[in-house]
Amino acid sequence: MKVAVRTANLEISIKVKSPTDTSAVAEPGESELEIKGITLREVLTELSDRCDYQIVDSQTKELNPAYAVLVNGKHYQFLPRGISTKLKEGDEVDIILTIFGGG
């Protein structure tokens, strides 16, 4: 899904890949989603608010440990600003569910 990230004076496009059902966050037939904010935390928080998946904890604003998030193939924890990283034009954000069931 392509995401348009907007602030008061800036607009960028990023690509978000997620195992979750994007119909919960985008209108049927649309492949773009507009989000206000520019940091990884703001983007993930808004995605969490729009769907039934708690990617970011609503109280602590920290990433749910059930998910791994990569920006351009690099785990967010290894980025200089971590989850506070500012996204830029063309960035690719991968959201990966890391919890698996078994028996």
C-alpha positions, -999 to +999 in steps of 0.1 A: +000+000+000+013+035-008+010+060+020+010+097+015+024+113+047+015+149+052+025+176+077+016+213+075+042+220+048+055+187+036+041+157+017+060+125+010+050+091-003+062+059+013+053+022+008+039+002+036+039-036+035+019-053+061+005-088+068-027-072+080-059-066+060-055-032+045-092-029+038-095-018+074-074+013+068-081+021+031-113+026+012-122-004-011-104-001-044-079+024-031-042+017-028-032+050-012-038+062+023-032+097+036-016+100+071-007+130+091+027+129+107+063+124+095+079+100+120+077+063+120+059+064+154+033+088+140+027+067+109+024+034+129+002+051+155-022+063+129-023+029+112-030+013+146-058+039+152-074+031+119-074-007+122-081-034+148-044-042+151-024-026+180+009-021+162+017+007+186+005+007+223-021+034+226-008+045+260+029+042+259+032+049+221+059+021+219+059-007+193+039-038+203+066-066+206+044-089+185+055-068+155+088-061+138+092-030+118+118-024+091+125+008+073+142+001+039+152-034+051+167-022+084+151-030+118+139+003+133+159-003+165+191+000+145+182+034+130+199+063+148+165+077+160+147+044+164+109+047+163+113+085+162+130+083+128+117+108+103+105+091+071+115+105+037+102+102+001+104+067-012+110+049+021+096+014+024+082+003+058+076-034+064+054-044+093+059-081+102+039-101+127+064-120+148+042-141+170+034-175+157+012-202+173+021-238+176+014-269+194 
